[in-house]
């Protein structure tokens, strides 16, 4: 598991989204029960822990539907 994946998994666990196996197709809302407020909090935590800042264009809700979407958007900023 990459550092990005590890950090995202740790953040998801902090928000009671414990999953035994990380699957990129897991939907944040439907499968993990993450509402829009929690999504914002998770995004802020990702920025803080990985020292990145998302552009306003990338903060569109459609960019954060699945765990895989989180990995993809963070890797865009993390240079992975």
C-alpha positions as CSV (number, residue, x, y, z in Angstrom):
1,X,0.0,0.0,0.0
2,X,1.4,3.4,-0.9
3,X,1.8,6.3,1.6
4,X,-1.2,8.0,0.0
5,X,-3.4,5.0,0.4
6,X,-2.2,4.4,3.9
7,X,-3.0,8.0,4.9
8,X,-6.4,8.0,3.3
9,X,-7.3,4.7,5.0
10,X,-6.2,6.1,8.3
11,X,-8.4,9.2,7.8
12,X,-11.4,7.0,6.8
13,X,-10.9,5.0,10.0
14,X,-10.9,8.2,12.0
15,X,-14.4,8.9,10.6
16,X,-15.6,5.4,11.5
17,X,-15.3,4.1,8.0
18,X,-13.4,1.0,8.9
19,X,-13.1,-1.4,6.0
20,X,-11.2,-4.7,6.3
21,X,-10.1,-4.5,2.7
22,X,-9.7,-1.3,0.8
23,X,-11.4,-1.5,-2.5
24,X,-11.1,1.4,-4.9
25,X,-14.7,0.9,-6.0
26,X,-16.2,1.4,-2.5
27,X,-18.6,4.4,-2.8
28,X,-18.0,7.0,-0.1
29,X,-21.7,7.8,0.5
30,X,-23.5,4.5,-0.2
31,X,-20.9,2.0,1.0
32,X,-19.1,3.9,3.7
33,X,-21.9,6.2,4.9
34,X,-20.0,9.4,4.4
35,X,-22.2,12.4,4.1
36,X,-21.3,15.7,2.5
37,X,-20.0,17.2,5.8
38,X,-17.8,14.3,6.5
39,X,-16.4,14.4,2.9
40,X,-15.4,18.0,3.5
41,X,-13.7,17.1,6.8
42,X,-11.9,14.1,5.1
43,X,-10.7,16.3,2.3
44,X,-9.4,18.9,4.8
45,X,-7.6,16.1,6.7
46,X,-6.0,14.8,3.5
47,X,-4.8,18.3,2.6
48,X,-3.4,18.7,6.1
49,X,-1.7,15.3,6.4
50,X,-0.2,15.2,2.9
51,X,0.6,18.9,2.7
52,X,-1.4,19.5,-0.5
53,X,-4.1,22.0,-1.5
54,X,-6.8,21.0,-3.9
55,X,-7.8,23.6,-6.6
56,X,-11.4,24.8,-6.5
57,X,-12.1,23.0,-9.8
58,X,-11.0,19.7,-8.3
59,X,-13.3,20.1,-5.3
60,X,-16.4,19.2,-7.3
61,X,-18.4,16.5,-5.5
62,X,-18.3,14.3,-8.6
63,X,-14.5,14.0,-8.1
64,X,-15.1,12.3,-4.7
65,X,-17.5,9.5,-5.2
66,X,-15.3,6.4,-4.5
67,X,-12.2,5.5,-2.6
68,X,-10.5,5.2,-6.0
69,X,-11.5,8.8,-6.8
70,X,-9.7,9.9,-3.6
71,X,-6.6,8.0,-4.5
72,X,-6.7,9.5,-8.1
73,X,-7.2,13.1,-7.1
74,X,-4.6,13.0,-4.3
75,X,-2.0,11.3,-6.5
76,X,-2.5,14.2,-9.0
77,X,-1.2,16.6,-6.3
78,X,1.2,14.2,-4.7
79,X,3.1,13.5,-7.8
80,X,2.5,9.8,-7.8
